[in-house]
Amino acid sequence: MDALRLHHAELEKLAGGEELRAAVHCRTAFGGERPRRSRHELEQLVAGAPAEVRDAAVAALRDTPDAEPEQAWERVVAVLVGADSVIRVEVDKAIGGYAVTGPADSCAVQLDRSIGDASMVHCVVTDRRLVLADMDDDLRGFRLRAAVPRTAVLRARRDGRFLQRGRVVVDFADLSQLALLTGVFGTGRADALVAALAG
């Protein structure tokens, strides 16, 4: 079922003039939670950055060996600011199996909390935001549950698991990570979400 076609008028109203790119039904994927990533994982996150900024970004991490990962990342962000290219990296197998990574005030944790126990949450991608919404009580429109700007998203990739083929992992600029389940067996919605976040 294509939510973007089925609920186009309602989603346009929710988007408030922003261009709709994708809308998929989702929930938080199965998996554990953890508060932060290791320094090694941060280095892997920037390993696929464009050559002109990659070395400087990794050096920024290594220059502060005793700093907390979040403090080290601030140095990396300073290196990457102004870079026109999107960070693209290989699948990081070391972080597989976690559904939510990040401190309480991170993008991933806030989005995860907004999903909660809801049975019909839609992940909506516009040209400006990543939005989580659900149908209102009379099922005539969508209500906003949470949103982050598109600039907060570093990358998104499909990372299927057993009975979670439609699993999409989203990395945010604040170092947090959220795995969304868009389908148990199918991957069409996952591919649409990844393509929308990459475009």
MOHUHU-V856908 format. One record per residue. N is the residue number from 1. RES is the residue in one small letter. SS is DSSP state (helix for helix, strand for strand, loop for the rest). NEAR is the number of other C-alpha atoms within 8 Angstrom. D_CENTER is the distance of its C-alpha to the mean C-alpha in Angstrom with 2 decimals. Layout:
((N,RES,SS,NEAR,D_CENTER) (N,RES,SS,NEAR,D_CENTER))
This chain:
((1,m,loop,3,22.13) (2,d,loop,7,20.44) (3,a,helix,10,19.21) (4,l,helix,10,19.11) (5,r,helix,6,22.79) (6,l,helix,7,23.87) (7,h,loop,8,22.69) (8,h,helix,9,22.67) (9,a,helix,6,25.02) (10,e,helix,10,23.35) (11,l,helix,12,19.88) (12,e,helix,11,21.63) (13,k,helix,8,23.11) (14,l,helix,9,19.85) (15,a,helix,10,18.45) (16,g,loop,6,21.60) (17,g,loop,6,22.39) (18,e,loop,9,18.98) (19,e,loop,8,18.67) (20,l,strand,12,16.92) (21,r,strand,9,14.95) (22,a,strand,12,13.76) (23,a,strand,13,14.05) (24,v,strand,13,13.58) (25,h,strand,10,14.70) (26,c,strand,12,12.42) (27,r,strand,10,12.61) (28,t,strand,11,11.18) (29,a,loop,10,12.22) (30,f,loop,8,15.39) (31,g,loop,8,15.45) (32,g,strand,8,16.27) (33,e,strand,8,15.03) (34,r,strand,8,15.78) (35,p,loop,8,16.00) (36,r,loop,10,15.33) (37,r,loop,10,15.24) (38,s,loop,7,18.53) (39,r,helix,8,19.89) (40,h,helix,6,20.13) (41,e,helix,11,16.41) (42,l,helix,12,15.89) (43,e,helix,10,18.51) (44,q,helix,10,16.89) (45,l,helix,9,13.61) (46,v,helix,12,15.92) (47,a,loop,9,18.39) (48,g,loop,11,17.30) (49,a,loop,11,17.35) (50,p,loop,8,20.28) (51,a,helix,6,23.59) (52,e,helix,6,24.71) (53,v,helix,11,22.14) (54,r,helix,12,21.22) (55,d,helix,8,24.49) (56,a,helix,10,24.47) (57,a,helix,14,20.98) (58,v,helix,12,22.06) (59,a,helix,8,25.36) (60,a,helix,12,23.83) (61,l,helix,15,22.32) (62,r,helix,7,25.69) (63,d,loop,6,27.77) (64,t,loop,8,26.87) (65,p,loop,6,27.28) (66,d,loop,4,27.95) (67,a,loop,7,25.14) (68,e,loop,6,22.31) (69,p,helix,11,19.03) (70,e,helix,8,17.64) (71,q,helix,8,20.90) (72,a,helix,12,20.80) (73,w,helix,11,17.36) (74,e,helix,8,19.01) (75,r,helix,11,21.48) (76,v,helix,13,18.99) (77,v,helix,9,17.38) (78,a,helix,7,21.02) (79,v,helix,10,21.55) (80,l,helix,9,18.59) (81,v,loop,6,19.30) (82,g,loop,4,21.07) (83,a,loop,7,19.85) (84,d,loop,4,19.37) (85,s,loop,5,17.50) (86,v,loop,8,13.83) (87,i,loop,10,13.13) (88,r,loop,7,13.30) (89,v,loop,11,14.07) (90,e,loop,5,15.44) (91,v,loop,6,13.93) (92,d,loop,10,14.31) (93,k,helix,5,16.49) (94,a,helix,5,17.21) (95,i,helix,7,13.99) (96,g,loop,6,14.26) (97,g,loop,7,15.31) (98,y,strand,12,13.18) (99,a,strand,14,11.03) (100,v,strand,15,10.26) (101,t,strand,15,10.96) (102,g,loop,16,12.00) (103,p,loop,9,14.95) (104,a,loop,7,15.79) (105,d,loop,7,14.96) (106,s,loop,10,11.45) (107,c,helix,12,8.45) (108,a,helix,13,7.19) (109,v,helix,15,10.87) (110,q,helix,11,11.63) (111,l,helix,11,9.29) (112,d,helix,11,10.66) (113,r,helix,7,14.06) (114,s,helix,9,13.95) (115,i,helix,12,13.57) (116,g,loop,6,16.46) (117,d,loop,4,19.13) (118,a,loop,6,18.72) (119,s,loop,5,19.67) (120,m,loop,8,18.54) (121,v,strand,13,15.11) (122,h,strand,12,13.74) (123,c,strand,13,10.32) (124,v,strand,13,11.77) (125,v,strand,15,10.76) (126,t,strand,13,13.54) (127,d,loop,9,14.69) (128,r,loop,10,13.85) (129,r,strand,10,11.17) (130,l,strand,12,8.30) (131,v,strand,14,10.70) (132,l,strand,15,11.46) (133,a,strand,13,15.17) (134,d,strand,11,18.05) (135,m,strand,12,21.60) (136,d,loop,9,24.15) (137,d,loop,5,27.14) (138,d,loop,6,29.36) (139,l,loop,7,26.75) (140,r,loop,8,27.51) (141,g,loop,9,24.30) (142,f,strand,12,20.79) (143,r,strand,9,20.09) (144,l,strand,10,17.12) (145,r,strand,10,15.56) (146,a,strand,10,12.87) (147,a,strand,10,11.18) (148,v,strand,9,9.55) (149,p,strand,9,10.75) (150,r,helix,10,9.31) (151,t,helix,7,10.72) (152,a,helix,9,8.39) (153,v,strand,12,5.65) (154,l,strand,11,7.50) (155,r,strand,12,6.70) (156,a,strand,12,5.68) (157,r,strand,9,8.66) (158,r,strand,11,10.85) (159,d,loop,10,12.27) (160,g,loop,9,14.98) (161,r,strand,7,17.15) (162,f,loop,5,20.44) (163,l,loop,6,20.28) (164,q,strand,12,16.53) (165,r,loop,13,16.78) (166,g,loop,17,14.09) (167,r,strand,16,11.39) (168,v,strand,16,7.96) (169,v,strand,12,6.04) (170,v,strand,13,2.55) (171,d,strand,12,4.66) (172,f,strand,13,5.76) (173,a,loop,9,9.39) (174,d,loop,8,10.86) (175,l,loop,11,10.42) (176,s,loop,16,8.48) (177,q,strand,14,6.28) (178,l,strand,14,5.64) (179,a,strand,13,7.34) (180,l,strand,13,8.21) (181,l,strand,15,11.75) (182,t,loop,14,12.90) (183,g,loop,13,16.28) (184,v,loop,9,18.66) (185,f,loop,8,20.63) (186,g,loop,8,19.37) (187,t,loop,10,16.69) (188,g,helix,7,17.27) (189,r,helix,11,14.62) (190,a,helix,14,11.98) (191,d,helix,9,13.45) (192,a,helix,9,13.51) (193,l,helix,13,9.83) (194,v,helix,12,9.18) (195,a,helix,8,12.24) (196,a,helix,10,11.42) (197,l,helix,11,8.32) (198,a,helix,7,10.70) (199,g,loop,4,13.62))
